[in-house]
Amino acid sequence: MFELEKYLDCLAHKKTPNSDARRRKPPELDEDRWMMIRGNDFSIDASGKIATSKALRRLGAKTQVMTKTINAHVRKRLTHTFEVANIATFIARVLGLNEDLCRAIAHGHDLGHAPFGHAGEAFISEITGKDFRHATFGVVIAQHIERQGEGLNLTHQALEGILAHSGNVEAVLGTTGVKISEEAKVVKYSDKISFTLADANDIFRRTRLLELNSFPRIDKLLRRCGKNQRERVEFFITGLCRESAEKGYVSFKTSKSARIFAELKHNMYKVYDLVNLQNSAEILGRVYSFLSKTPLIGDADPALVLALMTDDDILYLYGKDYLNARDFHDCSVAEIIEYLRGKKIDFTDPDLNW
């Protein structure tokens, strides 16, 4: 018997019912309403809306932790997204929570990532003087940029979960006492488990960009969790389910395995600056300068355009001796521009007060 079997359906009483789903636009105005045949709102969010979005496709060309690698086995944001969804839906299945809602949140959680990952976020924050958060921007993309500016019309629960996966939701919304779903908590922890272990796997084993024996504390912590990636994922999933069963709600903070994970994640953050693209600010700066001066984007915010671009878009334009219209139209972001013109889109406002 696997230990996980002891925790089956222990949080079923906290499951978000499919009947609680609500959307900004009524059903008769939702172009995906035909999918309701043998489906539910949250499964439609995951499979019918987010999975077919342009924003999700662009994640295949966005940095997870290493930029400009030719090794197809190294994670990008898209493969990371699928790994988060796998972990989150499994945890939901064990705990008795809503798997479809977990899948929807997981599929959408990184839609708002800028090129070059967190380095891109920092660059946009610096040039605009605003706090660029990919979690917030993902909600903005889903509501105001996708589907030719009409938005995906996702459920409020999915959007809230996307916003909640990273950072302080109360600070973003400017209110207190915000209660997020148990499914949103599952995705938040699944994201952290996924990227911490996957990044270590890519950095130390797959690319050998750094030698693990140079980081003895990380090496020791990884060995305590298992001898390979699968065992380590199981170790932390089991720890999360055990603690959640004991607490009566989704939690991964106080148990021994949670403390091991917290220390591992803390030590991994010391590694990231050693593997990220070192001249990212210079590269992003040149492309941003072009966007700020070119008439091609009209009155669209150049910072917004930059945030929607992929690593490939940025590196392609940066590599040109002379930038022109033809080069820009080769980029994925070019077909989105017309839906940004004439609109005031604030990447800091999740617009969830409905």
N, C-alpha and C positions, 0 to 999 in steps of 0.2 A: 504494500500500500504506500502510495506517495503521500508525503505530509500534506500536500495541497488539498487532498481529498477531504481532510478534516474541516476545511474552511468553505466547502461548497455552499453557496447561497446564504452565507452568513450575513450579508448586507442586502439581501433581496428586498427587505422592507424599505430600503432607501433608494431603490431603483426609480429613475425618472420614467414615468409612464409615457408611452407613445402618444397618448391622448393629451398630454400637456403641451405638445409642440405648438408653437405659434409663429406666424410669419408676418412680415411687414405688409406684404400685399395679400389680399384675399385669394382663396383658391381659384376663383374664376379668372384672375389676372396672372396666374402662374403658368408659364408655358410648359412646365414639367408635370402638370397635374395628371396627365395620362399615366404616369408611373405609379400612381396610387393603387392601381390594380395589383393586388397581392403584395403591396409594399407598405411602408410607413414613412412618415415625414423625415425621420432621421436617416433611414436607409437611402432615401432620395437625395438628401443633402450629400451623403458620402459618395454614392455611386452615380447618381444622375446629374449632380451639379458640380461638386468640387473635383471629382475624378475627371471630368471632361473640360475643366477650365483651362484657359491659357496660362493663368498664374501657376497652376500646378505643373504644367509642361515646362515652364521656364525654370523650375527648380532643378531640372536635369542638367542645367548648365550654370548652377550656382554653387559656390563653395560650401562644403560642410566644415572641413577644418584645413584642407590643403587645396591651394589654387593651382591651376595649370599643371595637372598631372595627366599623363597619357594612360596610366593604369586604370582600366575600366572597373576593376574590383575595389578601388578606393571610393568611399562613399561621397556622393553629392547630396544636396538637400533633398532630392527626390527619393533616393534610396533610403536615406535616413527617415524620411516621412513614412515609408512603407514599414520600416522596422519598428517605428513608434506605434503604428497602427496594429502590428502583430502583437506586440507586448501588451498594449492597452486592451485590445479585445479579449486576449486570453485572461488577463486579470479580471476583467468585467465578467467573463464566463464563470470564473471560479467564485467570485464574490456575489454573483447574482444580480449584477447591475446591467444597464442597457448597453449591449454591445454595439448596436447601430449608432447610438449617440457618441460612444467612444470612438468609433471609426470615423465619423464625420468630423469630430474635433481634431483627431489625429491627422486626417488628410489635409485639414485646413490650417494646422497650427503654425506652419512656417511659410505661408503664402506671402507674407510681407517682408521676407528677408531681402536686404539690399545686396548688390554684388559684393563679393569678397567678404561675405559674412559680417561679423561684428566690426571688422575694420571699416566696412562700408557704412554701417550704422554710425560709427564715431565720426566719420568724415562728414556725413550729411548733418549730423547734430552741430558740428563745428561751423560749417559754412552757413547754416540757417539760423543758428542761435536757438533752435528748438530741440526738444528732447525727442529724437527719432527712436521709436520702439517698434521692432518688427511685429510684435504681437498686435499692437494697435493698428499698424499699417495693413496687416492682413485683413482685419475687419473692414477697414476703409476700402481696400481693393474689392472685397467680396460684395460690398454694398454699393459702391459708387464708380467702379472702373470696369469690372467684368461685364460680359454680355453687352458690349458697345455702350457702356456707361449706364446701363439699366440695372446692373447688379444681379447677383445670383438668387436673391430672395431666400436666403438661408433662414433656418429657424433661429429664434433668439437664443435658444439653448446652445446651439452650435457656435454662434458668434461669440457668446459669452465665454464659452470654453476656450475658443481661440485666443480671446483677450486674456484669459486667466492663466494660460500655460506658462507665462513668463512674467515675473515682476509682481508688483502690488496693484491689484485691481482697484482697490479703494482709492489709491493715489491717482490712477488714471481717470476714474470716473468722478473724482472729486466728491465722493460721498463715503459714509461709514456704514458699517453693518452689512456689507454686501455678502450674500450667501451664494456660493457657487455650487453647482451640482457635484455629487460624488463622482460622476463620470468625468467631469472636468479635472478633478483632483487626480484621478487615475491617469489621465493623459499627461498632466503636469509631471508626475513622478516617472511615468514611462519614458517621456522625453529625456529626462535627466539620466535615467538608467541607460537608455539607448545610446545617447551621444557620448557619455563618459566611457563606456566599455568599447564602443565602436571606434572612437577616436584613438584610444590606446591600442586597439587592434591594428588600425591603419598606420599609426605612427611608428610603433615599435616592432610589429611583426611583418606587416605587409610591405611597407616601403623601406623599413629599417632606416628611416630618415634620422632617427636618434636611437642610440643603444639603450636598451632597458636597464642594463647593469650600471648605467650612469645615473639612474634614478632609483636607488635601492629601496626607498620607502614605497614608491609606486609598485615596484617589483614584488615586494613583500605583501602588500595589500591585495594585489591581483592573485597571488598564489593562495592566499587565505580564502578566496572566493571560488576557486576552481582552477583546473589545469587548462581550460580552453574557454572560448567565447560562450559556448552553449551552457557549460556548467556555471559560469559566472552570472549569466542572465537568469538562470534557474535559481541560483542562490539568492539574488536580490528580489526576484518575484516572490519567492517563498517567504522571505523576510517581510516583505510588504504585506502579503496576505495574512501572515501570522499576526503582525502588529495591528492590522485593520480589524481582524476578528476580535482581538483583545480589547481594542478601543471602542468598537461599535461604529466606526466611521473610517473612511479611507485615511490612512496615516502611515508615514514612513519617516519618523523623526527620532524616536526614543529608544528603539530596540538596538541590540548589539549589531545586527547587520546594517541597520540604518546609520549607526555611527561609523562603521567601517566605510560605508558608501560615501558619507559626508567627507571623511578624510581623504578618500580616493579622489573625489571630485575636486576638492580643494587643491590637492597636489597636481592634478591634471591641468588646472588653470595656470600653473606656473610654466607649463610646457608649451602652451599655445603660441606665445609670442616668439618662440624659437622656430616654429614651422610655418607661420603665416607669411604671406607675400610681404617682403620687407619694404618695398617701394610702392605700396598700395596707394598712399596719399598722393604721391606724384602722378601715378597713372590716373587715378580718379580725378585729380585736379585738372589735368589736361583735357579730359573728356568733358568735365563740367564747364570749363572755360568755353569750349566749343558750343555746348548746349546753350550757354548764357548769351552767346552772340549770334547764333544762327537763326534766320527767320523760319526755318523748317518747323519749329515747334510752336510758332505763333506766340500766343499769350500764356501757354502752358508753363507751369512752374518748372524750371530746369532741374531743381532738386528732386521733384516728384518724378520727372522723366528718368533721371539717373537711378533713382531707387527701383524703378521698374525694369531696369536693364539687367542682363545676365553678365556673368564673368566674360563669356565669349564676346558679347557685344562690346564690352569695355576694352578688352584686349585687342579686338579687331580694329577698333577706331584708334586706339593708342599706337598701334603698329604702323599706321599710315603716316607717310611723310607730310601729306597735305590732305586735310579732311574736306570732303565735298558732299553734295546731296546724295550722290549715288551710293557712297559708302554708308551714309546714315540709313538709307532705305533698305540696305541689306540686313539691317539689324532687326531683331524681333520686336523691339519697342516701337518701330516705325508705324505699324498698323494700329497702334493704340492711340497715337497722338491726337487724331481728330476727335476722340471722345474725351480729351482732356481740355481742349480749347474752349474758352468761354465759360469755364466752370471754376469755382473757387473750392478746391478740395484741400482740406486741412488734414495732413497726415498724423496730426496729434489728437484728432477728435474721432473716437470710435462710433459716435452717433448711435448709441444704444438706448436712448431714453424714449422708447416706444413700446 
